[in-house]
Amino acid sequence: MHSMDDDVTRKVILLNGLPATGKTTIGEQLSDRLNAPLISLDTIKEAMFDVLGTGDREYNRLLGRACKKIIWALIADLPDRSLVIIDAWFGRAPHDDVVQALAESKVSDFVEIWCHAPGEVLKERYIARIGKRHAGHPGIEYGDELQQIAAEVAPMAIGALYAVETSDMHKVDINSMICWVREQLRIPIMPGDQRCHE
C-alpha cells in the first residue's frame, strides 16, 4: 500500500496490463466483491469513438491520453473514503504522470494489480475478439505487436504490487487477491470474505 496523504482517504486499485491480459474480467470480479466502481479506459474510449469517430494508431493513442485525463478528473470529484478500480494499460516507464495524477486527484492510498501472460496467449486472445469489440480499436495486426512486447513490459511498481499470471483465467485466485487488497488498503473484511481469516 502506498499512502500519499494521511488527511485524505480516497483509495484506488490500479488494474494494469497489456490488452488481452484479462484486466476487465478481473476488474468485474473485484468490483462485485468490493462493491467498488470499475472505470475502464476502453469504455470511455469507445464512447469517444462513437462521438468523434475512429482513426489511425496515433489518433487512438491521443484518445487514450484524453481518456486518462477524464478518469483522473472523475476520481478527483469522488467523495472521500471512496474506493475505485481503474482498468487501463498504463504504458512503459517512466510513470511520473501517474504519480502526479494520483496526487492531483487527492488519492490517499493505492495499489497496483499487474496482469500478464505470454505473448502468444495475448496474440491469440486479441485476434479471437476482433469483430466483438469496437471497430475503433487496432486491428488484427496488433496481435503481432502484443506478442512481441509482452516480454518487454513491466508493472509500474510505484506502490504495493500484486502480480497475477493470467494464461488460465480459471486459475486466477481472486479470493487471495481480494484479501491482499483489503489488507493493503485497510478495507474491512465483509461476511463473504471470511476466507481472509483462514
C-alpha positions in Angstrom: 0.0 0.0 0.0 1.3 3.5 -0.8 -0.1 6.4 1.2 0.2 9.9 -0.3 -1.7 12.0 2.2 -2.9 10.8 5.6 -5.6 13.6 5.5 -7.4 12.2 2.5 -9.0 8.7 2.3 -9.8 8.2 -1.4 -8.4 4.8 -2.5 -7.6 3.4 -5.9 -6.8 0.0 -7.4 -4.7 0.4 -10.5 -5.5 -2.7 -12.6 -2.6 -2.6 -15.1 -1.5 -4.7 -18.0 -1.4 -5.0 -21.8 -4.6 -5.5 -23.8 -6.0 -9.1 -23.6 -4.4 -9.8 -20.2 -7.7 -10.3 -18.5 -7.9 -6.9 -16.7 -11.6 -6.4 -17.3 -12.6 -9.9 -16.3 -10.6 -9.5 -13.0 -11.9 -5.9 -12.6 -15.5 -7.0 -12.8 -15.0 -9.6 -10.1 -13.2 -7.1 -7.9 -15.9 -4.5 -8.5 -18.6 -7.0 -7.5 -16.8 -8.4 -4.4 -15.5 -5.0 -3.1 -18.7 -3.0 -4.1 -16.4 -0.5 -5.9 -17.0 1.1 -9.3 -14.9 -0.1 -12.2 -13.7 2.7 -14.5 -12.4 1.2 -17.8 -10.4 3.3 -20.2 -11.8 1.3 -23.1 -15.4 2.1 -22.1 -14.6 5.8 -22.2 -12.6 5.5 -25.4 -15.4 3.6 -27.2 -17.8 6.3 -26.3 -15.4 8.9 -27.7 -15.1 6.8 -30.9 -18.9 7.0 -31.3 -18.9 10.7 -31.0 -15.6 11.8 -32.5 -15.0 9.0 -35.0 -12.2 6.5 -35.3 -8.7 7.0 -36.8 -5.1 5.7 -37.0 -2.9 4.4 -34.2 -1.7 7.9 -33.4 -5.3 9.1 -33.1 -6.0 6.1 -30.9 -3.1 7.0 -28.6 -4.3 10.6 -28.4 -7.8 9.4 -27.3 -6.1 7.1 -24.8 -4.3 10.1 -23.2 -7.6 12.0 -23.2 -9.3 9.1 -21.5 -6.8 9.0 -18.7 -7.3 12.7 -18.1 -11.0 12.1 -17.9 -10.5 9.2 -15.5 -8.4 11.2 -13.1 -10.8 14.2 -13.3 -13.7 11.8 -12.3 -11.7 10.4 -9.4 -10.9 13.9 -8.1 -14.6 14.5 -7.8 -15.4 11.4 -5.8 -16.1 11.8 -2.1 -13.5 11.0 0.5 -13.4 7.3 1.6 -14.3 6.3 -2.0 -12.7 3.1 -3.4 -12.4 2.9 -7.2 -10.9 0.4 -9.7 -9.1 1.7 -12.8 -8.8 -0.7 -15.7 -6.1 0.6 -18.1 -2.8 -0.1 -19.7 -0.6 2.5 -18.1 2.3 2.1 -20.6 6.0 1.9 -20.1 8.2 3.8 -17.6 8.6 6.5 -16.5 5.4 6.8 -14.6 5.8 10.3 -13.2 2.5 11.2 -14.9 0.6 8.6 -12.9 2.2 9.6 -9.6 1.3 13.2 -10.4 -2.3 12.3 -11.3 -2.7 10.3 -8.1 -1.6 13.3 -6.1 -3.7 15.8 -8.0 -6.7 13.5 -7.6 -6.1 13.5 -3.9 -5.8 9.7 -3.7 -4.5 8.7 -0.3 -3.9 5.0 -0.9 -3.4 2.9 -3.9 -2.2 -0.5 -5.0 -1.3 -1.9 -8.4 -2.5 -5.3 -9.7 -0.3 -6.3 -12.7 -1.9 -8.7 -15.1 0.4 -10.5 -17.5 0.6 -13.6 -19.8 2.9 -14.9 -22.5 2.9 -13.0 -25.8 1.4 -15.9 -27.8 -1.5 -16.1 -25.4 -2.2 -12.4 -25.8 -2.0 -12.6 -29.5 -4.5 -15.5 -29.7 -6.9 -13.7 -27.3 -6.7 -10.4 -29.2 -7.3 -11.9 -32.6 -10.2 -14.0 -31.2 -12.0 -10.9 -30.0 -11.6 -9.0 -33.3 -15.1 -8.2 -34.5 -16.6 -8.5 -31.0 -15.1 -5.2 -29.9 -15.5 -1.6 -31.2 -14.0 -1.1 -34.6 -12.0 1.8 -33.4 -9.5 -0.5 -31.6 -6.4 -1.6 -33.5 -7.0 -4.4 -36.0 -5.6 -8.0 -36.3 -2.1 -6.7 -36.9 -1.9 -5.6 -33.3 -1.8 -9.2 -32.2 1.8 -9.5 -33.6 2.8 -6.3 -31.7 1.3 -7.7 -28.4 3.3 -10.9 -28.9 6.5 -9.0 -29.3 6.2 -6.6 -26.5 4.7 -8.9 -23.8 8.2 -10.0 -22.7 9.4 -6.4 -22.6 6.8 -4.6 -20.4 6.7 -4.5 -16.7 4.5 -3.2 -13.9 4.8 0.4 -12.7 5.9 -0.7 -9.3 5.2 2.8 -7.8 3.5 1.3 -4.8 2.3 -2.1 -3.4 2.2 -4.6 -6.2 0.3 -7.8 -6.8 1.3 -9.6 -10.0 -1.0 -12.2 -11.5 -0.3 -14.6 -14.4 -3.5 -14.8 -16.5 -2.8 -17.5 -19.1 -5.5 -19.6 -17.5 -8.2 -17.3 -16.0 -9.7 -20.2 -14.1 -6.5 -20.5 -12.1 -6.5 -16.8 -11.0 -7.0 -16.8 -7.2 -9.5 -13.9 -6.9 -10.0 -14.6 -3.2 -6.3 -14.2 -2.3 -6.2 -11.0 -4.5 -9.2 -9.5 -2.6 -7.7 -10.4 0.8 -4.5 -8.7 -0.3 -6.3 -5.6 -1.5 -8.3 -5.4 1.8 -5.1 -5.7 3.8 -3.1 -3.2 1.8 -5.9 -0.6 1.6 -7.2 -1.2 5.1 -10.7 -2.2 3.9 -12.8 -4.1 6.4 -13.4 -7.7 5.7 -17.0 -8.4 4.8 -19.0 -11.6 5.7 -18.5 -13.0 2.2 -14.7 -12.8 2.6 -14.3 -14.7 5.8 -11.7 -16.9 4.0 -9.3 -13.9 4.5 -9.1 -15.1 8.1 -8.0 -18.6 7.1 
